[in-house]
Amino acid sequence: MHGEALQDRARQRADELPSAGWEQPFGPEWDVCKVRGKVFMLMTIRGGEPIVTLKADPEEARALQSEHADITPGYHMNKRHWITLHPGGSLTTALVDELVTESYRLVVEKLPRAQRPIDPATFGLE
C-alpha cells in the first residue's frame, strides 16, 4: 500500500468500527481515533510520509516487525505495545484491516464491561 492509500484504508476500517470517533487532541497534524475515549489509532505525516500507529500485542508486534519492513515500533508511543505502519509494498488491504481491528479489540477489552460496544473475545474473529 502506497502513500495516502494506507491512511485512507486505515480510516475507512476505523469508521466501520462501533463507537469509533475522530479527534485532533494533539493539533491538526494528528488524527486520533478513539473508542469510548481511549486511543486505538493515530495518523500523521512524518518526514513527508503518511503513517498509521496502532496498538498491538507485544509478541505479535515483534513478529510483525520481523516479517514486514513497513512495520516499526510505535512512533511517539510505547515501543512494546504500539506499532507504526509505513507505506510500502508489503502491506495489503487485508493486513491493514486486520491490524486496525486488532488494535480496536485490544483497547475495548480493557474497558469496563458496561462500556464495551462489542465483545472483544469474538469481534472480528468470525
C-alpha positions in Angstrom: 0.0 0.0 0.0 1.5 3.3 -1.0 1.3 6.9 0.2 -2.0 8.2 1.4 -3.8 4.9 0.5 -2.5 3.5 3.8 -4.2 6.2 5.8 -7.3 6.1 3.7 -7.7 2.4 4.2 -7.0 2.6 7.9 -9.5 5.4 8.3 -12.1 3.5 6.3 -11.8 0.5 8.5 -11.9 2.5 11.7 -15.0 4.2 10.5 -16.7 0.8 10.3 -16.0 0.0 14.0 -18.8 0.5 16.6 -18.4 3.7 18.7 -15.2 4.8 17.0 -14.7 8.5 16.7 -12.1 11.0 15.5 -10.4 13.9 17.4 -7.3 16.1 17.0 -6.2 16.5 20.6 -2.5 17.0 19.6 -3.3 19.6 16.9 -4.4 19.4 13.3 -1.4 17.4 12.2 -2.5 14.4 14.2 -5.8 12.4 13.6 -6.6 10.3 16.6 -9.3 7.6 16.6 -10.8 6.6 19.9 -13.3 4.1 21.2 -15.1 5.3 24.4 -12.4 7.9 25.0 -9.5 5.5 24.6 -7.0 5.8 21.7 -6.6 2.9 19.3 -5.1 4.6 16.2 -3.1 7.7 15.4 -2.3 9.1 12.0 0.1 11.8 11.0 2.7 12.7 8.3 6.3 12.1 9.3 9.1 13.2 7.0 6.6 13.6 4.2 5.4 10.0 4.7 1.8 9.3 5.9 2.0 6.8 8.9 -0.5 4.9 11.0 0.2 3.9 14.6 -1.8 1.1 16.2 -1.9 -0.8 19.5 -0.6 -4.4 19.2 0.1 -7.4 21.4 3.8 -7.2 22.3 4.6 -10.7 20.9 2.5 -10.1 17.7 4.2 -6.7 17.3 7.7 -8.3 17.4 6.6 -10.9 14.8 5.1 -8.3 12.5 8.2 -6.1 12.7 10.4 -9.1 11.8 8.1 -10.1 8.8 7.4 -6.6 7.4 9.9 -3.8 6.8 7.0 -1.4 6.7 6.0 -2.1 10.3 8.2 -0.5 13.0 7.9 0.2 16.8 5.2 2.8 17.5 6.2 6.3 16.7 6.0 8.5 19.9 4.3 5.6 21.7 5.3 2.7 24.0 7.5 0.7 21.6 6.4 -2.6 23.1 2.7 -2.1 22.8 2.3 0.0 19.7 3.4 -0.4 16.0 3.7 2.1 13.2 2.7 1.2 9.6 4.6 2.9 6.8 3.5 3.0 3.1 5.3 0.3 1.1 4.9 -2.9 -0.8 4.3 -5.4 2.0 1.1 -4.0 3.5 -2.1 -5.3 2.0 -5.6 -4.0 2.5 -6.5 -7.2 4.4 -3.5 -6.8 6.7 -4.3 -3.1 7.4 -7.9 -4.0 8.2 -6.8 -6.8 10.5 -4.3 -4.6 12.4 -6.8 -1.8 12.8 -9.4 -4.2 14.1 -7.0 -5.9 16.5 -5.9 -2.5 17.9 -9.6 -1.7 18.5 -10.2 -5.0 20.1 -7.2 -4.7 22.4 -8.4 -1.3 23.6 -12.1 -2.4 24.0 -11.1 -5.4 26.1 -9.6 -3.0 28.7 -12.8 -1.0 29.0 -15.3 -1.8 31.8 -17.8 -4.4 30.5 -20.7 -1.9 30.6 -18.8 0.4 28.3 -17.7 -2.2 25.7 -19.5 -1.6 22.3 -18.6 -5.1 21.2 -17.5 -8.4 22.7 -13.7 -8.3 22.3 -13.4 -12.1 22.6 -15.3 -12.6 19.4 -15.5 -9.4 17.4 -13.6 -9.5 14.1 -12.8 -13.2 14.5 -15.8 -14.7 12.8 
